[in-house]
Amino acid sequence: MTLTTAARAVDDIVDGAAHGLAVLAEADSWQRHSWLNALAVLAEADSWQRHSWLNALAVEFEAGSETIAAAIHADTGKPDKWARTEVERATQIVRLAAVETLDLHPQAQRLDAQPTGSGRLAITVREPRGPVLALSPFNFPLHLTVHKVAPAVAAGASVIVVPSPRTPRTAAALTRAVDAAGIPSGIVTVVEPDTDHRRTWQLITHPALPTVSFTGSDAVGWRIVDAIPRKKVIVELGGNAAAVIAPDATSIEDLRHAAERIALFGFYNAGQACTSVQRVYVPESAAETFVPLLVTAAEKQDQHADVGPVIDDASADRIRGWVGEALDAGARLATGGPGEGRWLPPTVLLDPPPSARVITDEVFGPVVSVLTYTDLDEAYARVNDSRFGLSSGVFTHDLRTASHAVSVLRTGQVVIGDVPTYRSDVTAFGGIKESGRGREGVRATIEDYTVSRTAVFAEPPVSGRTP
């Protein structure tokens, strides 16, 4: 399998998707019928076959882990250890999807909860909506792509992947792994992205692609949603994740632990994660102790081994500009600086004003702002005072405090006892407000990619019975 070029006509890519169940044997025109054939193969593939394909893909990821990690590093500059971690997580996701294929069985339900349902049985099955268009970002070019691809294969849907233009090596590595795993041609097609996005938008709006999954900026994501209101659209967008240190978690040991976790996951991958710690709310009475601990932890982060560069010069210049605006507006610099080129040092700002863009928007860089509070509900209100709602974290030992946080924080995920950056690949994950719609996580994604159909079985009619 080779990377499908953007120059290939859009209709050639998706023509088979509209009529794919009709043909399996026509191999005379690969350009036109590979997708058509792929859908037919998927329609005939039992769960065990899809399970086998996915397990084979996981084996290929494991066997080629160093090569794939090197591709991620070359594309993004991501530190080697985080690139290797990304391959490990992608492998786990594929194995999770393989397990899910064996759980996609019909569900039976007796209907005699109503008088008219006596003697009747319903059987509900889930079937793919159709081919999936998966638009993936640069920051986790394998992990977040596999979150879209593996559930599609598990559900029996073919998938077109449009990777970030910034990650061609990772896209090629994924294509090679899919080919080596023996997944039939056309089930997973990786399309070379076009720089002007014209063909990408043609794919987004193409009627043969009923499901679109996008991870990226909120501006682009909501533009996609508005453009295709009749399609199933899953968008995982931005965030300005906050960590709250509750008053009961302010011993020196607690504060040191929180500082180390916040430094690690505020600055790893140069802060280029949608759940990267961006805002920290600490009790005013504990700030004098906490800030030096955070500064120490931040300065221990190695620029090359832990942090890495941001993706391009434009992003670096934007981040420097936002930090400068915050400082001009009254924030104080605890550590950090302008850096050089794409390399920005871990930066800790103290008390930026609420209107500063490092507070209101997604920095997507190695910048953490520390703000103080005197009342915990005030801190929660400030966390919620955001157009985003992806993830939040609360450091606390108190069950009542934890329960209250889960109740009042308006984010798709609330992490108790750790940073908001934590993400499980097992459970449903996604945001509210402008952070997105739909959910990722293998089982949740399968549900989004499929529709339910119900068959009702009635016993033979009996004279006089009302149907």
Order of alpha helices (4+ residues) and beta strands (2+ residues): alpha-alpha-alpha-alpha-alpha-beta-beta-beta-alpha-beta-alpha-beta-alpha-beta-alpha-beta-beta-alpha-beta-alpha-alpha-beta-beta-alpha-beta-alpha-beta-beta-alpha-beta-beta-beta-alpha-beta
